[in-house]
Amino acid sequence: MLIPARMSEAEERRWVSVMLDKLAAQESRRLLGDSELTERAERLSAQYFEGRARPVSVRWVTNQNTRWGSCTPAEGSIRLSHRLQGMPEYVVDYVLVHELAHLLVPGHGPRFWRLLEAYPRTERARGYLEGVVAADRLPHLPVARAE
């Protein structure tokens, strides 16, 4: 990626981040579209919640940079961050199961976490996501600048 020399380091980091996010979003839409994501959520609901969690819509979004997913139970909508695209399937499945559980239990109380016990890779997926967050906080190598 070439960056104008006049950009400050902060502008450079922001620009690289924005461009990488856009590329990841394009790539993930090619890999797994919203309709396939909805089908996947329906399969996971059947497998782990006896089909009781029934999302109305499941889609990728590019405006979630601090959350992996979100759910609006009243609308039955689930949104997954585009940053999940390209991560292992079990991680994406965990986030889907997590958001599906919110269709049944809105908060993060004991009842909610008991529902997630049904998904066997919960702890592994959470550890993976924690590692991604920790890696994002590390200083990054400088990007080549165009002179």
N, C-alpha and C positions, 0 to 999 in steps of 0.2 A: 504494500500500500504506500503510495507516495503522498506526502503531506507538504504543503507550502512551508518554506523556512520561516515565514513571518509569524506562524502560529506559536503561541506560548505552549509550554509543556502541558498545562491544564487543558487548553483548547485541543491539543493533540490527543490527549487521553480521552476526552469527551467524544471527539470526532471518530476515533478508532472504535470506541465502544458502540456508538450509534451505528456505524457502518457494519460492524460485526453482528449486531442485533438484527439489522435488516437482512443481512445475508443468511443468518440462521433461520429467520422467519420464512424467507423464500424457500430455503432448502427443506424445512420441515413440512411446509404445505405440500411440496412435491412428494415427500415421503409418506405422509399420513394426513389426509384431508379431514375436514370437519365431519363428513359423513362416516368415514372409517372410525374416527374418534368416538362418535356417538354409538356406533355398533360395538366398539370395544367396551364402552361404559355399560351398555346393556348386557353384554356377556358377563362382565365382572359383577354386575348387580345380581344376575341369575346365579352365578357361582358362589358369591359370598353373602348375599342378603336375600336369597330366595326370590329375587326379582322385585322386592318391595321398594327399592330405590329406583324411581322412574324419572329420569331427567327429561325435560322438555327439549333442551338444547345443550349441546356440548361443543365447545369450539376453542380454537387457539386464539390467543390475543397477544398483541405486542406492547400493551401498555402496563404490564405487570412486571416490574423489575425488582420488587422486594418480596413478592409472594410467588409461590410455585403454582398455586391455583386458588380459585375462589368459587363460592357457591351462593346463590340467592334462593333459599328454599321456597319462599313464597312464589317465585316465578318458575322454579324447577330448572334454573340455568346454572351450568357449570362452565367455567372458563379456566383454561390452562395456559400458563406462561409459555411463550414460544421458546424460552430458554431451556425447556425440557426436551425439545426436539433434538434428537441425536443421542440422548442419554439412554442407558439400558432399558429394555422393555419393563423390567420389574420395577424400575423407579417411576416410570410414567404410570404404570398400573397402580402403584401405591398411591400416587397423587390422585388418580381417578377414584380409587376406593375411598380415600380420605374425603374427597368432595361428595361422593355418593353417600357416605355415612352422614354427611351434613343434611342431606335430604330427609333423613330419618331422625337425626338428633342435631339441632342447630348449634349447640355450644361445644366446648371441649371438656366436658365433665366426665366422670367415671363411666357413665353409660356409653358415651361416644367412644372412648378408648376401648371398652369391652367389644364394641362392634369391630374395631380394627384388628382385634386379636385374631379374627377369622383369616386375615390375609397373612400368610406365613412369612413373607419377606418384609414386614413392616420395619423391624429394627435395622435390617441391612439397608433398606432404601433410605431411611432417615439418616443413617450414618453416611451414606453416599452424598446426600444433599447437604449435610453439615460440612462434609469435606469440600464440596464445590464452593460453599459460602466462604469457608476459611481460605481456600486458594484465591478467591476473588479479592481478598483483603491483602494478599501479599503484593509487594512491589513488583511491577511488571518490567520486563526488559524494554529499553528504549526502542522506538520505531525508527526505521531509516527515514531520514528527512531529505526531501528534494531541495537542491540548492538553486 
